[in-house]
Amino acid sequence: MDSSGTTLYPANPGRSPLSSNPERDLWLIDDSRQRVVEPGLFQIKIGSSSEDIRLAGPLEINGDPLVVDDLVRAAFSDRSTDSP
């Protein structure tokens, strides 16, 4: 089943969009040990295991580096401490 809820079968392959949340799915740890999403060209590989890659393609991330840890801190600092 793909991300849209469509089931794809090997004998009848289809096309389905792959959606991702970069802050959740595409971060890495930089030299200062922060989680960041960095711009660049990456190779995405899909398969049943790392030794059985069935599909590969490029993914380009544009823009400035995004520090994910800052986003997490900001999300928690916006929460009110008054709620039960």
N, C-alpha and C positions, 0 to 999 in steps of 0.2 A: 504494500500500500504506500502510496506517495503522500506528500504533505497536504495535498488537497483532498485526501480520502479516496483517491482512485486506485484501484488494484491494477498493477501491471504484471502481465504474465510473460515468461520467456518466449513462448511461441508467438505472441502477439505484442511485441514491444510498442510502447507509445511514448509520447512526449509529455513531460510534466514539469512545471516550473519548480525550481528548488529555491525555497526562501530561507533566509537566515537572518538572525539578529546578530550583527557584528559584535556588539558589546558582550553578548552571551556566548557566541560560538567561535569567534575568530581571533581571540586574544592570544598573546604570547607573553612570556616574562622577559623584560629587557635587562640590560646590564645593571640597572639600579634596582632590580628585583620588584618592579612594578608591572602589573598587568596592563598591556597596551594593545591597541589595534593599530598596526603600522601600515602605511600605504606601500604598495608594491604589486608585483605580478607573482601570483602563487599558482601552483599546480594542484588541482583538486583531483583526488582519485577515489573511485567508488568500486567496491567489490565485496565479496563475501569474507575476505580476510586480506591482510597486507600482502599475502603471497598470491592472491587471486584477483588482481585488478581487472575489472571488466570495462571500465569507462574512465577516461581522464580528460581533463580540459583545463584551460586557464581561468583564473579568477583575478580580476584587477581591482584593487582598492585604491581609490583616489582621495586626496585631501591631506590634512595634517594628521600626525599621529594623535590618537585618542587614548588618554590614560583612563582605563576602566576603573581603577581603584578610586579615582576622584569622583566618578559618577556614582559609585556605590556609597561613598561617604556623603555626597550631596543628597542622595535619596533618603538616607537614614536621618540626616540632620533636618530635613523638612518635616519629618514626622513629629507630631505633638506628643509630649510625654504625659499629657493630661488624660488621654484615653485609657479606659480600664483594660 
